């Protein structure tokens, strides 16, 4: 059949698409006759601030006080909390963060250096909900547990679940390594019931050894199921547990069409544990048989994976395999919503991930302003439960000289951290002004957000990949009762570029239409009251 090419005059750049393209969601109905009256959106305020240009520094005062809704969680595990302690040690909690990772806490004020030598009456100033712990690969791989599986998943068939007669090293097993996490509540001096429990509201595992050949897959699934179950057994009943992997699907930020064709999660996510020829000898218990990793975790950890091309405004971003920052944010969430109903809480980093990608071998490229702000806005517009705001550094110090070694330049306190300020600004715009929208009865439309790019003649529900490959502006909406909140942006647009699109919501008796006009690559956020 001959394809009809439609010129989208409403979108800057004369973008073409085909009217009979196959889509994950079918095209909306063509409007016949006059459109209903439009309802204007009330634009969300922006904070007026001058982003820092000072190296090794970022400010919390680019916005005023706000807190997250109880339904959301953001853990600070980034660089520079040391900049904002002093007389206002708790300011992070008034700038959108709900908890702090153990490695960013203050010794002997928030976590005891020696739980056996705590002063009488001392207790951490952090509440249980304000404390989280990230457990990395090294906890398993190094002394005293020395479990090489943590660095190489192919060693799963040789790894012990529990201490067994055939294992000469009584600590070299998963059970012992998990028991090494027990009793952390003692370091806060507020153990509720028993001193062997966790002192953290959330435990995040970051092992990253999931990739194994098929002949090892069952052994790997058994170990992953067991270590989460073992953690569940020792944790405080209030503690939530997750791991950066496995995930239902990990696109690593590529937002490809094929990911939307995935009909089932990656095997390790929900593969049932079952005994193998050697599992009993290595201590695998019968009570995890028939259970999976996903049965025991509280959330899936699909986050943001930026590499340098995501930040490059000078190259094309519309190919199916092209890097695209906003397509990356949305696609990871859209695909994992389909594949699992577990809440989503992932890592977010405002610098590029290290890797062999163009200039990305060094994590020295900060997210541009729209990317940093837009990550905060669009990530949570998907209905994500939370994130870990992460960095590879802990402390930073202002005004340090540039390292003489070229390979170290831009990797430490000589970075410019204005990207943090833009991210917090995005959180402020979203949650300071629209926190009431983020409740369990809200509807996050995601790729069911219905848009028109030709002035209302045709309407489409595009997923993130389809928007990317057509070079169109993005819009995503949340509906709660008669309220609608819309975020929109034209990624990589030039500063003087003007773009427009229409958004409608014609469901539950509402007939809402509006036009969003964008300047450059701004992150637009607007809200309206809909009428039936």
Rosetta blueprint (number, residue, H / E / L):
1 X L
2 X L
3 X L
4 X L
5 X E
6 X E
7 X E
8 X E
9 X L
10 X L
11 X L
12 X L
13 X L
14 X L
15 X E
16 X E
17 X E
18 X E
19 X L
20 X L
21 X L
22 X L
23 X L
24 X L
25 X L
26 X L
27 X L
28 X E
29 X L
30 X L
31 X L
32 X L
33 X L
34 X L
35 X L
36 X L
37 X L
38 X L
39 X L
40 X L
41 X L
42 X E
43 X E
44 X L
45 X L
46 X L
47 X L
48 X L
49 X L
50 X L
51 X L
52 X L
53 X L
54 X L
55 X L
56 X L
57 X L
58 X L
59 X L
60 X L
61 X L
62 X L
63 X L
64 X L
65 X L
66 X E
67 X L
68 X L
69 X L
70 X L
71 X L
72 X L
73 X E
74 X E
75 X E
76 X E
77 X E
78 X L
79 X L
80 X L
81 X H
82 X H
83 X H
84 X H
85 X L
86 X L
87 X L
88 X L
89 X L
90 X L
91 X H
92 X H
93 X H
94 X H
95 X E
96 X L
97 X L
98 X L
99 X E
100 X E
101 X E
102 X H
103 X H
104 X H
105 X L
106 X L
107 X E
108 X L
109 X L
110 X L
111 X E
112 X L
113 X L
114 X L
115 X L
116 X L
117 X L
118 X L
119 X L
120 X L
121 X L
122 X L
123 X L
124 X L
125 X L
126 X L
127 X L
128 X H
129 X H
130 X H
131 X E
132 X E
133 X E
134 X E
135 X E
136 X E
137 X H
138 X H
139 X H
140 X H
141 X H
142 X L
143 X L
144 X L
145 X L
146 X L
147 X L
148 X H
149 X H
150 X H
151 X H
152 X L
153 X H
154 X H
155 X H
156 X H
157 X H
158 X H
159 X L
160 X L
161 X L
162 X L
163 X L
164 X L
165 X L
166 X L
167 X L
168 X L
169 X L
170 X L
171 X L
172 X L
173 X L
174 X H
175 X H
176 X H
177 X H
178 X H
179 X H
180 X L
181 X L
182 X L
183 X L
184 X H
185 X H
186 X H
187 X H
188 X L
189 X L
190 X L
191 X L
192 X L
193 X L
194 X L
195 X L
196 X L
197 X L
198 X L
199 X L
200 X L
201 X L
202 X E
203 X E
204 X E
205 X E
206 X E
207 X L
208 X L
209 X L
210 X L
211 X L
212 X L
213 X L
214 X H
215 X H
216 X H
217 X H
218 X H
219 X H
220 X H
221 X H
222 X H
223 X H
224 X H
225 X H
226 X H
227 X H
228 X H
229 X H
230 X H
231 X H
232 X H
233 X H
234 X H
235 X L
236 X L
237 X L
238 X L
239 X L
240 X E
241 X E
242 X E
243 X E
244 X L
245 X L
246 X L
247 X L
248 X L
249 X L
250 X L
251 X L
252 X L
253 X L
254 X L
255 X L
256 X L
257 X H
258 X H
259 X H
260 X H
261 X L
262 X L
263 X L
264 X L
265 X L
266 X L
267 X H
268 X H
269 X H
270 X H
271 X L
272 X L
273 X L
274 X L
275 X L
276 X L
277 X L
278 X L
279 X L
280 X L
281 X L
282 X L
283 X L
284 X L
285 X L
286 X H
287 X H
288 X H
289 X L
290 X L
291 X L
292 X L
293 X H
294 X H
295 X H
296 X H
297 X L
298 X L
299 X E
300 X E
301 X L
302 X L
303 X L
304 X L
305 X L
306 X L
307 X L
308 X H
309 X H
310 X H
311 X H
312 X L
313 X L
314 X L
315 X L
316 X L
317 X L
318 X L
319 X L
320 X L
321 X L
322 X L
323 X L
324 X L
325 X H
326 X H
327 X H
328 X H
329 X H
330 X H
331 X H
332 X H
333 X H
334 X H
335 X H
336 X H
337 X H
338 X H
339 X H
340 X L
341 X L
342 X L
343 X E
344 X E
345 X E
346 X E
347 X E
348 X E
349 X E
350 X L
351 X E
352 X L
353 X L
354 X L
355 X L
356 X L
357 X L
358 X L
359 X L
360 X L
361 X L
362 X L
363 X L
364 X L
365 X L
366 X E
367 X L
368 X L
369 X H
370 X H
371 X H
372 X H
373 X H
374 X H
375 X H
376 X H
377 X H
378 X H
379 X H
380 X H
381 X H
382 X L
383 X L
384 X L
385 X L
386 X E
387 X E
388 X E
389 X E
390 X E
391 X L
392 X L
393 X L
394 X L
395 X L
396 X L
397 X L
398 X L
399 X L
400 X L
401 X L
402 X L
403 X L
404 X L
405 X L
406 X H
407 X H
408 X H
409 X L
410 X L
411 X L
412 X L
413 X L
414 X L
415 X L
416 X L
417 X L
418 X H
419 X H
420 X H
421 X H
422 X H
423 X H
424 X H
425 X H
426 X H
427 X H
428 X H
429 X H
430 X H
431 X H
432 X H
433 X H
434 X H
435 X H
436 X H
437 X H
438 X L
439 X L
440 X L
441 X L
442 X L
443 X E
444 X E
445 X L
446 X H
447 X H
448 X H
449 X L
450 X E
451 X E
452 X E
453 X L
454 X L
455 X L
456 X L
457 X L
458 X L
459 X E
460 X E
461 X L
462 X L
463 X L
464 X H
465 X H
466 X H
467 X H
468 X H
469 X H
470 X H
471 X L
472 X L
473 X L
474 X E
475 X E
476 X E
477 X E
478 X E
479 X E
480 X E
481 X L
482 X L
483 X E
484 X E
485 X E
486 X E
487 X E
488 X E
489 X E
490 X L
491 X L
492 X L
493 X L
494 X L
495 X L
496 X L
497 X L
498 X E
499 X E
500 X E
501 X E
502 X E
503 X E
504 X E
505 X E
506 X L
507 X L
508 X L
509 X L
510 X L
511 X L
512 X E
513 X E
514 X E
515 X E
516 X E
517 X E
518 X E
519 X E
520 X L
521 X L
522 X L
523 X L
524 X E
525 X E
526 X E
527 X E
528 X E
529 X E
530 X L
531 X L
532 X L
